[in-house]
Amino acid sequence: MIKYPQEGDPVKISWNPTFYRNVNFWSGISFSIVGLVLLSGTFNRLISALFLVAGIGLLLTASLNLARKPSGK
């Protein structure tokens, strides 16, 4: 039988940390690539440098998250 959530039940949120790590990783790579492509062109240097810095920052946070052991397991 299917148990439907009742009023006042605790809300369970499933959290998948590896998914978010991968999102961080790939978005960091794509931001870095976009920044490099924009830097090589004649586009605004400030915007392309911001893309590059954002990509490197995302990659750094992804690598820090990967290095950390998952807690509670």
Backbone as XML, in Angstrom:
<?xml version="1.0"?>
<chain id="A" units="angstrom">
  <residue number="1" name="MET">
    <atom name="N" x="0.835" y="-1.184" z="0.000"/>
    <atom name="CA" x="0.000" y="0.000" z="0.000"/>
    <atom name="C" x="0.884" y="1.252" z="0.000"/>
  </residue>
  <residue number="2" name="ILE">
    <atom name="N" x="0.471" y="2.249" z="-0.749"/>
    <atom name="CA" x="1.245" y="3.491" z="-0.841"/>
    <atom name="C" x="0.897" y="4.396" z="0.326"/>
  </residue>
  <residue number="3" name="LYS">
    <atom name="N" x="1.941" y="4.849" z="1.033"/>
    <atom name="CA" x="1.700" y="5.767" z="2.160"/>
    <atom name="C" x="1.936" y="7.193" z="1.663"/>
  </residue>
  <residue number="4" name="TYR">
    <atom name="N" x="0.869" y="7.948" z="1.607"/>
    <atom name="CA" x="0.985" y="9.336" z="1.164"/>
    <atom name="C" x="1.398" y="10.222" z="2.335"/>
  </residue>
  <residue number="5" name="PRO">
    <atom name="N" x="2.150" y="11.279" z="2.064"/>
    <atom name="CA" x="2.548" y="12.173" z="3.169"/>
    <atom name="C" x="1.344" y="12.867" z="3.784"/>
  </residue>
  <residue number="6" name="GLN">
    <atom name="N" x="1.312" y="12.863" z="5.089"/>
    <atom name="CA" x="0.215" y="13.492" z="5.829"/>
    <atom name="C" x="0.642" y="14.880" z="6.296"/>
  </residue>
  <residue number="7" name="GLU">
    <atom name="N" x="-0.321" y="15.664" z="6.695"/>
    <atom name="CA" x="-0.043" y="16.990" z="7.242"/>
    <atom name="C" x="0.805" y="16.843" z="8.500"/>
  </residue>
  <residue number="8" name="GLY">
    <atom name="N" x="1.903" y="17.577" z="8.576"/>
    <atom name="CA" x="2.757" y="17.540" z="9.762"/>
    <atom name="C" x="3.862" y="16.515" z="9.699"/>
  </residue>
  <residue number="9" name="ASP">
    <atom name="N" x="3.939" y="15.728" z="8.610"/>
    <atom name="CA" x="5.058" y="14.789" z="8.463"/>
    <atom name="C" x="6.359" y="15.554" z="8.253"/>
  </residue>
  <residue number="10" name="PRO">
    <atom name="N" x="7.474" y="15.022" z="8.767"/>
    <atom name="CA" x="8.757" y="15.682" z="8.497"/>
    <atom name="C" x="9.116" y="15.574" z="7.013"/>
  </residue>
  <residue number="11" name="VAL">
    <atom name="N" x="9.626" y="16.660" z="6.469"/>
    <atom name="CA" x="9.976" y="16.673" z="5.051"/>
    <atom name="C" x="11.357" y="16.059" z="4.886"/>
  </residue>
  <residue number="12" name="LYS">
    <atom name="N" x="11.432" y="15.043" z="4.029"/>
    <atom name="CA" x="12.713" y="14.396" z="3.775"/>
    <atom name="C" x="13.247" y="14.901" z="2.430"/>
  </residue>
  <residue number="13" name="ILE">
    <atom name="N" x="14.450" y="15.475" z="2.478"/>
    <atom name="CA" x="15.084" y="15.954" z="1.251"/>
    <atom name="C" x="16.278" y="15.039" z="0.979"/>
  </residue>
  <residue number="14" name="SER">
    <atom name="N" x="16.255" y="14.377" z="-0.158"/>
    <atom name="CA" x="17.394" y="13.521" z="-0.493"/>
    <atom name="C" x="18.521" y="14.390" z="-1.053"/>
  </residue>
  <residue number="15" name="TRP">
    <atom name="N" x="19.715" y="14.168" z="-0.556"/>
    <atom name="CA" x="20.864" y="15.002" z="-0.905"/>
    <atom name="C" x="21.915" y="14.110" z="-1.529"/>
  </residue>
  <residue number="16" name="ASN">
    <atom name="N" x="22.292" y="14.421" z="-2.745"/>
    <atom name="CA" x="23.295" y="13.628" z="-3.430"/>
    <atom name="C" x="24.527" y="14.506" z="-3.664"/>
  </residue>
  <residue number="17" name="PRO">
    <atom name="N" x="25.527" y="14.439" z="-2.770"/>
    <atom name="CA" x="26.654" y="15.365" z="-2.884"/>
    <atom name="C" x="27.494" y="15.153" z="-4.131"/>
  </residue>
  <residue number="18" name="THR">
    <atom name="N" x="27.602" y="13.896" z="-4.618"/>
    <atom name="CA" x="28.447" y="13.668" z="-5.789"/>
    <atom name="C" x="27.870" y="14.362" z="-7.013"/>
  </residue>
  <residue number="19" name="PHE">
    <atom name="N" x="26.540" y="14.441" z="-7.103"/>
    <atom name="CA" x="25.916" y="15.143" z="-8.232"/>
    <atom name="C" x="26.335" y="16.602" z="-8.234"/>
  </residue>
  <residue number="20" name="TYR">
    <atom name="N" x="26.298" y="17.235" z="-7.057"/>
    <atom name="CA" x="26.653" y="18.647" z="-6.989"/>
    <atom name="C" x="28.126" y="18.858" z="-7.243"/>
  </residue>
  <residue number="21" name="ARG">
    <atom name="N" x="28.959" y="17.920" z="-6.808"/>
    <atom name="CA" x="30.390" y="18.014" z="-7.100"/>
    <atom name="C" x="30.616" y="17.971" z="-8.601"/>
  </residue>
  <residue number="22" name="ASN">
    <atom name="N" x="29.932" y="17.047" z="-9.280"/>
    <atom name="CA" x="30.099" y="16.936" z="-10.726"/>
    <atom name="C" x="29.619" y="18.194" z="-11.434"/>
  </residue>
  <residue number="23" name="VAL">
    <atom name="N" x="28.498" y="18.761" z="-10.965"/>
    <atom name="CA" x="27.986" y="19.998" z="-11.559"/>
    <atom name="C" x="29.017" y="21.111" z="-11.397"/>
  </residue>
  <residue number="24" name="ASN">
    <atom name="N" x="29.587" y="21.222" z="-10.196"/>
    <atom name="CA" x="30.630" y="22.213" z="-9.952"/>
    <atom name="C" x="31.803" y="22.006" z="-10.884"/>
  </residue>
  <residue number="25" name="PHE">
    <atom name="N" x="32.213" y="20.743" z="-11.023"/>
    <atom name="CA" x="33.381" y="20.417" z="-11.831"/>
    <atom name="C" x="33.164" y="20.795" z="-13.290"/>
  </residue>
  <residue number="26" name="TRP">
    <atom name="N" x="32.062" y="20.334" z="-13.860"/>
    <atom name="CA" x="31.832" y="20.574" z="-15.280"/>
    <atom name="C" x="31.518" y="22.037" z="-15.572"/>
  </residue>
  <residue number="27" name="SER">
    <atom name="N" x="30.796" y="22.696" z="-14.669"/>
    <atom name="CA" x="30.542" y="24.120" z="-14.899"/>
    <atom name="C" x="31.844" y="24.901" z="-14.771"/>
  </residue>
  <residue number="28" name="GLY">
    <atom name="N" x="32.732" y="24.472" z="-13.884"/>
    <atom name="CA" x="34.035" y="25.127" z="-13.776"/>
    <atom name="C" x="34.840" y="24.981" z="-15.046"/>
  </residue>
  <residue number="29" name="ILE">
    <atom name="N" x="34.831" y="23.783" z="-15.612"/>
    <atom name="CA" x="35.560" y="23.561" z="-16.869"/>
    <atom name="C" x="34.966" y="24.406" z="-17.988"/>
  </residue>
  <residue number="30" name="SER">
    <atom name="N" x="33.640" y="24.425" z="-18.087"/>
    <atom name="CA" x="33.015" y="25.182" z="-19.181"/>
    <atom name="C" x="33.239" y="26.677" z="-18.996"/>
  </residue>
  <residue number="31" name="PHE">
    <atom name="N" x="33.172" y="27.183" z="-17.763"/>
    <atom name="CA" x="33.442" y="28.594" z="-17.522"/>
    <atom name="C" x="34.878" y="28.936" z="-17.916"/>
  </residue>
  <residue number="32" name="SER">
    <atom name="N" x="35.822" y="28.043" z="-17.563"/>
    <atom name="CA" x="37.223" y="28.297" z="-17.908"/>
    <atom name="C" x="37.413" y="28.323" z="-19.421"/>
  </residue>
  <residue number="33" name="ILE">
    <atom name="N" x="36.770" y="27.382" z="-20.120"/>
    <atom name="CA" x="36.901" y="27.324" z="-21.582"/>
    <atom name="C" x="36.315" y="28.581" z="-22.209"/>
  </residue>
  <residue number="34" name="VAL">
    <atom name="N" x="35.127" y="28.994" z="-21.717"/>
    <atom name="CA" x="34.506" y="30.214" z="-22.239"/>
    <atom name="C" x="35.413" y="31.414" z="-22.002"/>
  </residue>
  <residue number="35" name="GLY">
    <atom name="N" x="36.003" y="31.492" z="-20.794"/>
    <atom name="CA" x="36.914" y="32.589" z="-20.490"/>
    <atom name="C" x="38.120" y="32.608" z="-21.401"/>
  </residue>
  <residue number="36" name="LEU">
    <atom name="N" x="38.695" y="31.432" z="-21.660"/>
    <atom name="CA" x="39.872" y="31.361" z="-22.540"/>
    <atom name="C" x="39.513" y="31.748" z="-23.960"/>
  </residue>
  <residue number="37" name="VAL">
    <atom name="N" x="38.355" y="31.269" z="-24.434"/>
    <atom name="CA" x="37.924" y="31.601" z="-25.799"/>
    <atom name="C" x="37.700" y="33.105" z="-25.927"/>
  </residue>
  <residue number="38" name="LEU">
    <atom name="N" x="37.059" y="33.700" z="-24.918"/>
    <atom name="CA" x="36.806" y="35.135" z="-24.967"/>
    <atom name="C" x="38.110" y="35.923" z="-24.874"/>
  </residue>
  <residue number="39" name="LEU">
    <atom name="N" x="39.067" y="35.427" z="-24.064"/>
    <atom name="CA" x="40.353" y="36.120" z="-23.945"/>
    <atom name="C" x="41.110" y="36.090" z="-25.263"/>
  </residue>
  <residue number="40" name="SER">
    <atom name="N" x="40.993" y="34.979" z="-26.001"/>
    <atom name="CA" x="41.736" y="34.865" z="-27.262"/>
    <atom name="C" x="41.131" y="35.775" z="-28.325"/>
  </residue>
  <residue number="41" name="GLY">
    <atom name="N" x="39.826" y="36.068" z="-28.207"/>
    <atom name="CA" x="39.194" y="36.950" z="-29.184"/>
    <atom name="C" x="39.387" y="38.412" z="-28.830"/>
  </residue>
  <residue number="42" name="THR">
    <atom name="N" x="38.610" y="39.264" z="-29.469"/>
    <atom name="CA" x="38.715" y="40.696" z="-29.214"/>
    <atom name="C" x="37.577" y="41.148" z="-28.308"/>
  </residue>
  <residue number="43" name="PHE">
    <atom name="N" x="37.061" y="40.217" z="-27.500"/>
    <atom name="CA" x="35.942" y="40.532" z="-26.616"/>
    <atom name="C" x="36.464" y="41.324" z="-25.418"/>
  </residue>
  <residue number="44" name="ASN">
    <atom name="N" x="35.531" y="41.878" z="-24.642"/>
    <atom name="CA" x="35.889" y="42.671" z="-23.467"/>
    <atom name="C" x="36.761" y="41.850" z="-22.517"/>
  </residue>
  <residue number="45" name="ARG">
    <atom name="N" x="37.961" y="42.353" z="-22.212"/>
    <atom name="CA" x="38.914" y="41.614" z="-21.385"/>
    <atom name="C" x="38.398" y="41.381" z="-19.969"/>
  </residue>
  <residue number="46" name="LEU">
    <atom name="N" x="37.685" y="42.359" z="-19.417"/>
    <atom name="CA" x="37.207" y="42.236" z="-18.031"/>
    <atom name="C" x="36.218" y="41.083" z="-17.898"/>
  </residue>
  <residue number="47" name="ILE">
    <atom name="N" x="35.257" y="41.019" z="-18.830"/>
    <atom name="CA" x="34.237" y="39.971" z="-18.763"/>
    <atom name="C" x="34.873" y="38.595" z="-18.943"/>
  </residue>
  <residue number="48" name="SER">
    <atom name="N" x="35.800" y="38.485" z="-19.891"/>
    <atom name="CA" x="36.426" y="37.185" z="-20.126"/>
    <atom name="C" x="37.299" y="36.785" z="-18.946"/>
  </residue>
  <residue number="49" name="ALA">
    <atom name="N" x="37.964" y="37.743" z="-18.310"/>
    <atom name="CA" x="38.753" y="37.417" z="-17.121"/>
    <atom name="C" x="37.843" y="36.968" z="-15.981"/>
  </residue>
  <residue number="50" name="LEU">
    <atom name="N" x="36.666" y="37.588" z="-15.865"/>
    <atom name="CA" x="35.710" y="37.171" z="-14.830"/>
    <atom name="C" x="35.243" y="35.731" z="-15.063"/>
  </residue>
  <residue number="51" name="PHE">
    <atom name="N" x="34.977" y="35.389" z="-16.332"/>
    <atom name="CA" x="34.594" y="34.013" z="-16.658"/>
    <atom name="C" x="35.696" y="33.042" z="-16.251"/>
  </residue>
  <residue number="52" name="LEU">
    <atom name="N" x="36.938" y="33.420" z="-16.584"/>
    <atom name="CA" x="38.075" y="32.553" z="-16.291"/>
    <atom name="C" x="38.231" y="32.365" z="-14.788"/>
  </residue>
  <residue number="53" name="VAL">
    <atom name="N" x="38.143" y="33.460" z="-14.034"/>
    <atom name="CA" x="38.280" y="33.382" z="-12.573"/>
    <atom name="C" x="37.140" y="32.567" z="-11.970"/>
  </residue>
  <residue number="54" name="ALA">
    <atom name="N" x="35.913" y="32.762" z="-12.480"/>
    <atom name="CA" x="34.766" y="31.992" z="-11.971"/>
    <atom name="C" x="34.964" y="30.504" z="-12.240"/>
  </residue>
  <residue number="55" name="GLY">
    <atom name="N" x="35.441" y="30.166" z="-13.419"/>
    <atom name="CA" x="35.673" y="28.763" z="-13.751"/>
    <atom name="C" x="36.721" y="28.138" z="-12.867"/>
  </residue>
  <residue number="56" name="ILE">
    <atom name="N" x="37.826" y="28.876" z="-12.628"/>
    <atom name="CA" x="38.884" y="28.340" z="-11.778"/>
    <atom name="C" x="38.377" y="28.188" z="-10.342"/>
  </residue>
  <residue number="57" name="GLY">
    <atom name="N" x="37.570" y="29.156" z="-9.896"/>
    <atom name="CA" x="37.005" y="29.045" z="-8.552"/>
    <atom name="C" x="36.085" y="27.838" z="-8.412"/>
  </residue>
  <residue number="58" name="LEU">
    <atom name="N" x="35.248" y="27.597" z="-9.414"/>
    <atom name="CA" x="34.360" y="26.425" z="-9.371"/>
    <atom name="C" x="35.161" y="25.135" z="-9.375"/>
  </residue>
  <residue number="59" name="LEU">
    <atom name="N" x="36.232" y="25.090" z="-10.179"/>
    <atom name="CA" x="37.071" y="23.894" z="-10.201"/>
    <atom name="C" x="37.732" y="23.683" z="-8.841"/>
  </residue>
  <residue number="60" name="LEU">
    <atom name="N" x="38.177" y="24.775" z="-8.221"/>
    <atom name="CA" x="38.812" y="24.659" z="-6.899"/>
    <atom name="C" x="37.813" y="24.123" z="-5.872"/>
  </residue>
  <residue number="61" name="THR">
    <atom name="N" x="36.591" y="24.664" z="-5.876"/>
    <atom name="CA" x="35.606" y="24.180" z="-4.904"/>
    <atom name="C" x="35.250" y="22.721" z="-5.185"/>
  </residue>
  <residue number="62" name="ALA">
    <atom name="N" x="35.183" y="22.344" z="-6.452"/>
    <atom name="CA" x="34.882" y="20.950" z="-6.782"/>
    <atom name="C" x="35.995" y="20.042" z="-6.283"/>
  </residue>
  <residue number="63" name="SER">
    <atom name="N" x="37.254" y="20.444" z="-6.477"/>
    <atom name="CA" x="38.358" y="19.584" z="-6.037"/>
    <atom name="C" x="38.407" y="19.514" z="-4.513"/>
  </residue>
  <residue number="64" name="LEU">
    <atom name="N" x="38.093" y="20.628" z="-3.834"/>
    <atom name="CA" x="38.055" y="20.592" z="-2.366"/>
    <atom name="C" x="36.951" y="19.660" z="-1.884"/>
  </residue>
  <residue number="65" name="ASN">
    <atom name="N" x="35.790" y="19.696" z="-2.538"/>
    <atom name="CA" x="34.678" y="18.819" z="-2.152"/>
    <atom name="C" x="35.021" y="17.361" z="-2.411"/>
  </residue>
  <residue number="66" name="LEU">
    <atom name="N" x="35.748" y="17.085" z="-3.498"/>
    <atom name="CA" x="36.116" y="15.709" z="-3.795"/>
    <atom name="C" x="37.140" y="15.196" z="-2.788"/>
  </residue>
  <residue number="67" name="ALA">
    <atom name="N" x="38.015" y="16.099" z="-2.314"/>
    <atom name="CA" x="39.039" y="15.667" z="-1.368"/>
    <atom name="C" x="38.440" y="15.369" z="0.002"/>
  </residue>
  <residue number="68" name="ARG">
    <atom name="N" x="37.346" y="16.041" z="0.339"/>
    <atom name="CA" x="36.723" y="15.852" z="1.641"/>
    <atom name="C" x="35.974" y="14.521" z="1.676"/>
  </residue>
  <residue number="69" name="LYS">
    <atom name="N" x="36.119" y="13.804" z="2.766"/>
    <atom name="CA" x="35.413" y="12.529" z="2.904"/>
    <atom name="C" x="33.939" y="12.793" z="3.219"/>
  </residue>
  <residue number="70" name="PRO">
    <atom name="N" x="33.028" y="12.020" z="2.637"/>
    <atom name="CA" x="31.618" y="12.210" z="2.982"/>
    <atom name="C" x="31.373" y="11.873" z="4.445"/>
  </residue>
  <residue number="71" name="SER">
    <atom name="N" x="30.754" y="12.783" z="5.169"/>
    <atom name="CA" x="30.572" y="12.587" z="6.611"/>
    <atom name="C" x="29.331" y="11.733" z="6.877"/>
  </residue>
  <residue number="72" name="GLY">
    <atom name="N" x="29.373" y="11.024" z="7.967"/>
    <atom name="CA" x="28.224" y="10.236" z="8.397"/>
    <atom name="C" x="28.069" y="8.921" z="7.661"/>
  </residue>
  <residue number="73" name="LYS">
    <atom name="N" x="29.116" y="8.464" z="6.983"/>
    <atom name="CA" x="29.019" y="7.174" z="6.274"/>
    <atom name="C" x="30.146" y="6.254" z="6.703"/>
  </residue>
</chain>
